[in-house]
Amino acid sequence: MPVNFRRLAIGFSNVESFPRRTGPILGELRDQINVGSRVLLCLWMILMVLVPHVVRLGDRPTLLLALSLAVLLQVGLVLSLIFPALKTRATIGFGVLVVALAWLAEFVGHNTGFPFGRYTYSHAFRPQVGDVPVQIPLAWLMMIPPAWATGTAICSKGDYGKSRPTWKTRAVFALTAGLAFTAWDLFLDPQMVAWGIWHWESPGSYYGVPAINFAGWILVATAITFGLSFYIDSRALPQGALLVVYTTVWLLNSLGMGLYFGQPGVAAAGFIGMGVFVALAWLKVAALPR
């Protein structure tokens, strides 16, 4: 097979230019991640690193407290990242809408079996509203914006910022964000089942999790993102900073599940599942003209 030297030259040129492209990206990240957000990011990462050691000690109350604090810290981090762009009223409205819609989906889900399948929450997490732990809708809030930014990065074209998206474009962005959000559940559900946070009436083939659960996650996350796209323009989101959060979640869960929590299969599945979105998003960000 003849060697295409022109393609090889272009490939080497792209590799050589990569360091030059990282400079502007890092500059954008410095602008998007202010001092307060950096503090929250550090505290959140430190707490996540400590969680495996709490698990090793077998202190369940401390573990549940650490998980709740990790959720609150990540929520605070995400809101601090989007606040400069959305300002006070839009940020509060965004947070309230996500939490309310997520709680409604979880309330309907565990009472009817739609759309996630039949499951029940244990009393591990407190407080609960309608038998739904408050940490659960907050967990949706902490990951919807990073997944939304990931989907936006993957689907964006070079001219995206020049005109408002059509409803079809919003639907494509929302579906990609819904898939990116659901990829996180490849880690989350098996871990929460193993720790007794919730239980499935009919355990499925994916480490006790039924396939319908993932279909439900895609449906709900896509619907929430699509609806919110008419309230918040995704172009206003700090894409790079939220991608950092999505990437950090991917890395921490891959290492935690693989090295500390004794679920290497889950670690591999999540590493590949979320990793596809991480790679596609960063490649697209790196390719944008600056």
C-alpha positions as CSV (number, residue, x, y, z in Angstrom):
1,M,0.0,0.0,0.0
2,P,1.6,3.4,-1.1
3,V,2.3,5.8,1.7
4,N,0.4,9.1,1.6
5,F,3.2,11.5,2.5
6,R,0.9,14.5,2.4
7,R,-1.4,13.0,5.1
8,L,1.6,12.1,7.2
9,A,3.0,15.6,6.9
10,I,-0.4,17.1,8.0
11,G,-0.6,14.7,10.9
12,F,2.9,15.6,12.1
13,S,2.1,19.3,11.7
14,N,-1.0,18.9,13.9
15,V,1.0,17.1,16.6
16,E,3.7,19.8,16.5
17,S,1.1,22.6,16.7
18,F,-0.7,21.0,19.7
19,P,1.5,22.7,22.4
20,R,0.7,26.0,20.7
21,R,-3.0,25.3,20.9
22,T,-2.9,24.4,24.6
23,G,-1.7,27.9,25.5
24,P,-4.9,29.7,24.5
25,I,-7.0,26.8,26.0
26,L,-5.3,27.2,29.4
27,G,-5.7,30.9,29.2
28,E,-9.5,30.5,28.7
29,L,-9.6,28.1,31.6
30,R,-7.8,30.6,33.9
31,D,-10.4,33.2,32.9
32,Q,-13.4,30.8,33.5
33,I,-12.2,29.3,36.8
34,N,-12.0,32.1,39.3
35,V,-10.3,32.0,42.7
36,G,-13.5,30.8,44.5
37,S,-14.1,28.0,42.0
38,R,-10.5,26.9,42.3
39,V,-10.8,26.6,46.0
40,L,-14.0,24.6,45.6
41,L,-12.4,22.4,43.0
42,C,-9.5,21.6,45.3
43,L,-11.7,20.9,48.3
44,W,-13.9,18.6,46.2
45,M,-11.0,16.7,44.8
46,I,-9.4,16.3,48.2
47,L,-12.6,14.9,49.6
48,M,-13.0,12.5,46.7
49,V,-9.5,11.2,47.2
50,L,-10.3,10.7,51.0
51,V,-13.5,8.7,50.3
52,P,-11.7,5.4,49.5
53,H,-9.9,5.6,52.8
54,V,-13.2,6.2,54.6
55,V,-14.5,3.1,52.9
56,R,-11.5,1.1,54.0
57,L,-12.1,2.1,57.6
58,G,-15.7,0.7,57.4
59,D,-17.2,3.8,59.0
60,R,-20.6,4.0,57.2
61,P,-21.9,7.2,58.8
62,T,-18.7,9.0,57.9
63,L,-18.9,7.6,54.4
64,L,-22.4,8.8,53.9
65,L,-21.4,12.2,55.3
66,A,-18.4,12.4,53.0
67,L,-20.6,11.5,50.0
68,S,-23.1,14.2,50.9
69,L,-20.4,16.8,51.3
70,A,-18.9,15.8,47.9
71,V,-22.2,16.3,46.2
72,L,-22.6,19.8,47.9
73,L,-19.1,20.8,47.0
74,Q,-19.5,19.8,43.3
75,V,-22.9,21.6,43.2
76,G,-21.2,24.7,44.6
77,L,-18.3,24.3,42.1
78,V,-20.6,24.0,39.1
79,L,-22.8,26.9,40.2
80,S,-19.8,29.1,40.8
81,L,-18.6,28.3,37.3
82,I,-21.8,29.2,35.5
83,F,-22.7,32.2,37.8
84,P,-20.4,34.8,36.0
85,A,-22.0,34.0,32.7
86,L,-25.7,33.6,33.8
87,K,-25.7,36.1,36.8
88,T,-27.8,35.7,39.9
89,R,-31.4,35.3,38.7
90,A,-30.6,32.9,35.8
91,T,-28.3,30.8,37.9
92,I,-30.9,30.4,40.7
93,G,-33.6,29.6,38.2
94,F,-31.4,27.1,36.5
95,G,-30.5,25.3,39.7
96,V,-34.1,25.3,40.9
97,L,-35.4,23.9,37.6
98,V,-32.9,21.1,37.4
99,V,-33.4,20.0,41.0
100,A,-37.2,20.2,40.7
101,L,-37.3,18.2,37.4
102,A,-34.8,15.7,38.7
103,W,-36.8,15.2,41.9
104,L,-40.0,14.7,39.9
105,A,-38.4,12.1,37.7
106,E,-37.0,10.2,40.7
107,F,-40.3,10.5,42.6
108,V,-42.3,9.1,39.6
109,G,-39.6,6.6,38.9
110,H,-39.4,4.9,42.3
111,N,-43.2,5.0,42.7
112,T,-44.2,3.7,39.2
113,G,-41.1,2.1,37.7
114,F,-41.1,4.5,34.8
115,P,-38.7,5.3,33.2
116,F,-35.9,3.7,35.2
117,G,-37.4,0.4,36.3
118,R,-38.6,-0.7,39.7
119,Y,-36.3,0.4,42.5
120,T,-36.4,1.7,46.1
121,Y,-34.2,4.0,48.1
122,S,-32.8,2.9,51.4
123,H,-32.8,5.2,54.4
124,A,-29.0,5.7,54.1
125,F,-29.2,9.2,52.8
126,R,-31.2,11.8,54.8
127,P,-33.2,14.0,54.6
128,Q,-35.7,12.6,52.1
129,V,-38.6,14.3,50.3
130,G,-41.3,12.0,49.0
131,D,-38.9,9.1,49.8
132,V,-36.3,10.6,47.5
133,P,-33.0,11.6,49.2
134,V,-32.3,15.3,48.6
135,Q,-28.8,14.3,47.5
136,I,-30.2,12.6,44.4
137,P,-31.6,15.7,42.6
138,L,-28.6,17.6,43.7
139,A,-26.4,15.0,42.1
140,W,-28.3,15.7,38.8
141,L,-27.6,19.4,39.2
142,M,-23.9,18.7,39.8
143,M,-23.6,16.7,36.5
144,I,-26.2,18.2,34.1
145,P,-24.1,21.3,33.3
146,P,-20.8,19.4,32.7
147,A,-22.6,16.9,30.5
148,W,-24.4,19.8,28.7
149,A,-21.1,21.5,28.0
150,T,-19.6,18.2,26.8
151,G,-22.5,17.7,24.4
152,T,-22.2,21.3,23.2
153,A,-18.5,20.9,22.6
154,I,-19.0,17.7,20.6
155,C,-21.8,19.0,18.4
156,S,-20.7,22.6,17.9
157,K,-19.6,23.7,14.5
158,G,-17.3,26.6,13.8
159,D,-20.2,29.0,13.1
160,Y,-22.3,28.0,16.1
161,G,-21.9,31.3,17.8
162,K,-23.2,33.3,14.8
163,S,-26.9,32.4,15.1
164,R,-29.3,30.9,17.5
165,P,-29.8,27.2,17.2
166,T,-33.0,25.7,15.8
167,W,-35.1,23.2,17.7
168,K,-33.5,20.3,15.7
169,T,-30.0,21.6,16.7
170,R,-31.1,21.8,20.3
171,A,-32.4,18.3,20.2
172,V,-29.1,16.9,18.8
173,F,-27.2,18.8,21.5
174,A,-29.6,17.6,24.2
175,L,-29.4,14.0,23.1
176,T,-25.6,14.1,23.1
177,A,-25.6,15.7,26.5
178,G,-28.1,13.1,27.7
179,L,-25.7,10.3,26.5
180,A,-22.7,12.0,28.2
181,F,-24.7,12.3,31.4
182,T,-25.8,8.6,31.2
183,A,-22.2,7.5,30.7
184,W,-21.5,8.7,34.2
185,D,-24.1,6.3,35.5
186,L,-22.0,3.4,34.3
187,F,-19.9,4.2,37.4
188,L,-22.7,5.5,39.7
189,D,-25.4,2.9,39.8
190,P,-23.2,-0.2,40.5
191,Q,-21.4,1.7,43.2
192,M,-24.6,2.9,44.9
193,V,-26.2,-0.6,44.7
194,A,-23.0,-2.1,46.2
195,W,-23.2,0.5,49.1
196,G,-26.9,-0.1,49.6
197,I,-28.1,3.4,48.7
198,W,-30.9,2.0,46.5
199,H,-32.1,-1.5,45.5
200,W,-33.5,-2.9,42.3
201,E,-36.6,-5.0,42.4
202,S,-35.3,-7.1,39.5
203,P,-31.5,-6.8,39.3
204,G,-30.2,-6.5,35.8
205,S,-27.2,-7.9,34.0
206,Y,-24.9,-4.9,34.4
207,Y,-23.6,-5.5,37.9
208,G,-27.2,-5.7,39.2
209,V,-28.5,-2.7,37.2
210,P,-31.2,-3.3,34.6
211,A,-30.8,-2.0,31.0
212,I,-34.0,0.0,31.3
213,N,-32.4,2.2,33.9
214,F,-29.9,3.6,31.3
215,A,-32.7,4.2,28.8
216,G,-34.5,6.2,31.5
217,W,-31.4,8.2,32.2
218,I,-31.0,9.1,28.6
219,L,-34.7,10.1,28.3
220,V,-34.8,12.3,31.4
221,A,-31.4,13.9,30.9
222,T,-32.1,14.7,27.3
223,A,-35.6,16.1,28.1
224,I,-34.2,18.3,30.9
225,T,-31.4,19.6,28.8
226,F,-33.6,20.2,25.8
227,G,-36.2,22.1,27.9
228,L,-33.5,24.2,29.6
229,S,-31.9,25.1,26.3
230,F,-34.9,27.4,25.7
231,Y,-34.2,29.1,29.1
232,I,-30.4,29.1,29.0
233,D,-28.3,29.6,25.8
234,S,-25.6,26.9,25.9
235,R,-23.2,29.3,24.3
236,A,-23.2,31.2,27.6
237,L,-21.9,28.2,29.5
238,P,-18.1,28.2,30.4
239,Q,-17.5,25.2,28.2
240,G,-13.8,24.5,29.1
241,A,-14.3,24.9,32.8
242,L,-17.3,22.5,32.9
243,L,-15.3,20.1,30.7
244,V,-12.6,20.1,33.4
245,V,-15.3,19.0,35.9
246,Y,-16.6,16.2,33.6
247,T,-13.0,15.0,32.9
248,T,-12.2,15.0,36.6
249,V,-15.3,13.0,37.5
250,W,-14.2,10.5,34.8
251,L,-10.7,10.2,36.1
252,L,-11.6,10.0,39.8
253,N,-14.3,7.3,39.2
254,S,-12.1,5.3,37.0
255,L,-9.3,5.2,39.6
256,G,-11.6,4.7,42.5
257,M,-13.6,1.9,41.0
258,G,-10.6,0.2,39.6
259,L,-8.1,0.5,42.5
260,Y,-10.1,0.9,45.7
261,F,-13.7,-0.2,45.4
262,G,-13.1,-3.7,43.9
263,Q,-15.1,-3.2,40.7
264,P,-12.6,-3.3,37.9
265,G,-15.3,-4.2,35.3
266,V,-17.3,-1.1,36.2
267,A,-14.1,0.9,36.1
268,A,-13.3,-0.3,32.6
269,A,-16.9,0.2,31.3
270,G,-17.1,3.7,32.8
271,F,-13.6,4.6,31.6
272,I,-14.5,3.7,28.1
273,G,-18.1,5.1,28.2
274,M,-17.2,8.5,29.7
275,G,-13.8,8.5,28.1
276,V,-15.3,8.6,24.6
277,F,-17.1,11.9,25.4
278,V,-14.1,13.3,27.1
279,A,-11.9,12.6,24.1
280,L,-14.4,13.9,21.5
281,A,-15.1,17.1,23.5
282,W,-11.5,18.0,24.1
283,L,-10.5,17.2,20.5
284,K,-13.3,19.5,19.3
285,V,-12.2,22.3,21.8
286,A,-8.6,22.0,20.7
287,A,-9.6,22.2,17.0
288,L,-11.5,25.5,17.4
289,P,-9.8,28.5,15.9
290,R,-8.3,31.0,18.3
